[in-house]
């Protein structure tokens, strides 16, 4: 008997929607089995219409092959907005950052994403105001079910990064909530939620300190020329 793939946890989705009410929930997955129910014939991680899927695929290819290298913040952000991303004023995404499925990316105001980052929005990424992602940060939206005989993707697990979060260089986050003012140390791997103003580090990341909430009054907007 064919094993049904993993599905998003409704409680996890509800928890993230409570923190980020305008979080986009990606539809899916769907699959087709053989008549005897034993063999997987096709699988879609996202249950999207063909035109919508095509737009996301084309947007992903064009942005990551060409647009991300254009030395103009306005051009890059205009393209992403045209392709469905919601990006607030004062925010920036530096050159050479890779973005997957921009339709499911939401960034608030005055947030900065550094160079050579990976923003995997295929399962939805929500970024608040005054967030800083240093260069080479990876925000990963999912993985694979290693115990499934077809090695199917684990779909639809959003990431929520709240206001004033700072993720330092070469850190990686798996789907979770990084609450307001959280800090992730360089080269860390975040595998679970990070509390408000907690400083975490290591692999996997653990709490190593606490941030002063009274310090969270700055603007993280940063738009240097040609970056």
N, C-alpha and C positions, 0 to 999 in steps of 0.2 A: 504493500500500500504506500502510495506516494506521501511524503511528509510535507505538511503545509508549512510555508515559510513564516518567519517571525513577522509580527505586526507591531506598529507603534503602541506603546502603553498609553491608554486613554488618560490615566491619572497623571502621567508625565506631561502629556500635551496640555491638560487642564492647568497644571501647576505653572507651566511656562506662559500660557495665555493670561493667567492672573497677574504675572509680572509684566508681560508685554501684550496688552490687549489687541494691538494691531499686527501681531505676528501672523504671517501667512502660513497656513497649513497646506502642505503639498498633498494633493490627492494620490492615492495608490496604496499598495501595488495591485496588479491584476495578473492572472495567468490562465493558460489554456492547457488542459491535460488531454491525453489520448482517451479513446472511448472506454478503455478498461480502467482508466484512472490511475495507471501505474507509471506513465511516462510524461514528463514535462515537455510540451511542444513549444510554448512561448511564454515569456515572462516580461512584464513591464514594471519597473520600479516606481514609475509615476503614471497614474491613470490620466494622461493628458490627451487632448485632441491632437490630430496630426499637425494642423497649422501651428498650434501653440508649442508643441514639441519641436517643430522645425525652427520656429523663431528662436527658441532658447538655444538650440544647437548651433544655429548660424551666428547668433549673438556671441556665444561662447568662443567659437572659432575665430570670428573676426576680431573680437576684443583681444584675445590672447596671442593671436598671430601678428596683429598690426596695431590696433588702437592703443594698447598698453604702452607702446614704445613712443607714441607721439608726445613731445615735450610741452604739452599744454593741459593744465588741469581742466579748463573749460571744455575742451574738445572731448577728453576722456569721460568726464562726468555727464556731458550732454548725450554721448552715445549710450552710456549705461542707463540713463533716465529714459531715453527713447526705447530701450529694450525692456523696460518695465521696472528697473530698480528705483527705489525711493531713497533719495539722498538729500539731507537737509543742507541749509546754507552754512557756509563756513567750513564744510567738511572737505576732505581731500583723500585721494588714493594715488600714491606715488607710482611712477613708471615701473614697469616689469612685474607688477603684481598680477597673479592669475586669479580669475574669477570664473566660477562654474555656475551656470544658470542664473544670470543677473535678475531675472524676473522675481526671484525669491530672496533678494537681498534688500534689507532695509537698514539705513544708516541715519542717525539723528543729526543734530547740528554740532558744528565745531569739533568733529571727530577726525582723527588722522590715522591713515593706514600706510605703513612704510613700504619700502621697496622690496620686491621679491617675495611678497607674502602669497599665501594660498588661501582664498576664501571659497570654500566648497559650500555653495548655497543650494545644492540640489535638494536638500532636506529643509531648507529655510534657515537663514541667519539674520538675527535681529541685533543691531548694534545701537546703543543709546547715544546720548549727548556727551561731548567732552571725553570720548574714549580715545586711547592711544594704543595702537598696535605697532610695535617696533618692527624693523626690517626682519624678514625671513620667518615671521610667525605663520604657523599653519592652523587654520580653523577647519577641522575635518568634520564632515557632516554625516558620516556613517562608516560602515565596514561590511564584512561578509559573515554569514553564519557558517562558522568553520565545522559545525557538526551536521550540516545539511549535505546530502549526497550530491546536490547540484551547486554547492558553494554559492548560494544566492545572496544578493545584497541585503543588508538590514536597512529597510527604508524608513523615511519619514520621521527622523529624530532631529528636531530643531535645536539650534544653539542660540542662547540669549546672553548677550553681553551688555550689562547695565551701565548707567552713567558713571563716568570717572574711573572706569576700569583701565588699568595699564597692564599690557602683556609685553614683557621684555623680549629681546631678540632670541630667535630660534626656539621659542617655546611652541608647544602644540597643545591644542585643546580638542578633546572629543566632545560629543554633544552633551551639554550641561547648561547650568545657569551660573554665570559669574555675576554675583550681586554687586550693588553699588559700591564703588571705591575699592574693589578687590584688586590685588596686584599679583601677577604671576612672574616669578623670577625667570631669568634667562635659562634656556635649555631644559625647561621643565615640561612634564607631561601631565595635563589636567584630565582626570578620568571621572571626576564627580563634581557636584556643585561646590562653589566657593562662597562663603558667607560674606556679608557686608563688611568692608574694610579689612578683610583678612588678607595677609600676605602669605602666599604659598610658594613652595619650591621643591625640586627634586623629581625623581621618577619612581613611582608616581608622586604627584605633588602632594605635600602635606603642609599644614599650617606651621609657619616659622616666625610669624610676627603679626602685628596689628597696626593699622594705619589710623592716624588722627582724623576723624570725620570732619573736624572743623577746617581742615586743609582743603576740602573739596569745594573750592570757590573759583577756580581758575578756568580759563578757556584753553582747550587743547587744540584749537585751530592752528594749522601750520601749512602754509602753501608757498614754499620757496619756488623761485622761478626755475623753469625747465626740469623740475623733478617729477 
